[in-house]
Amino acid sequence: MKTLVIYAPCLDNPFLVYIGARNKEIETTRRWTELKDEFMRRGVLFFSYFCPETIVDGWPRPPASKDYYAERIPMWIVEHVKKIVSDVRPDRIVFVGIRNSPVCGVVKTVQGDVPKEFAERFREANMEERIAMKKGAYKYMSVVDGPGALMEILKKEFPDAVFVDLNKGDLESGFEEVRKAIEGN
């Protein structure tokens, strides 16, 4: 059985994360690389799509909601994913998203946007300042049930695929969920 895992690009590159590559993101990438290498030795194929958030807003980008990105998702990313699936013709597809992401979340995403002035200051801030500002963004945003902007589209395009979130807030159980999804458990 040919399995194709399609995943969020920040799993390979912690510097894509809107706030910067903190220890948690670097550890996530290290563990993702180990898991990916293990499954690749077993014949599982992996494909990372382009980062919609970076394409839309550059980097560093301020916190934004699912609604913000839903209006701006470059549809060529979806077409690219569809073309890869068409070329590979997998028996099984597993999408790995990021919990609480406005774009790549599978079961949880965010709503609400920060004021324009906050967004402008965030873009100019260094990583330590962005980390401090992140807490201030929470008063404008909330975590809600449902997929992020891109995952919502992909779920419609690939209704038979498996979708799983990596919960970076709990890497142990997060990676266990991803492992089970890839193994088909």
Secondary structure by P-SEA (a helix, b strand, c coil): cbbbbbbbccccccccccccccaaaaaaaaaaaaaaaaaaaabbbbbbcccccccccccccccccaaaaaacccaaaaaaaaaaaaaacccbbbbbbbcccccccccccccccccaaaaaaaaaccaaaaaaacccccccccccccccaaaaaaaaacccbbbbbbccccaaaaaaaaaaaaacc
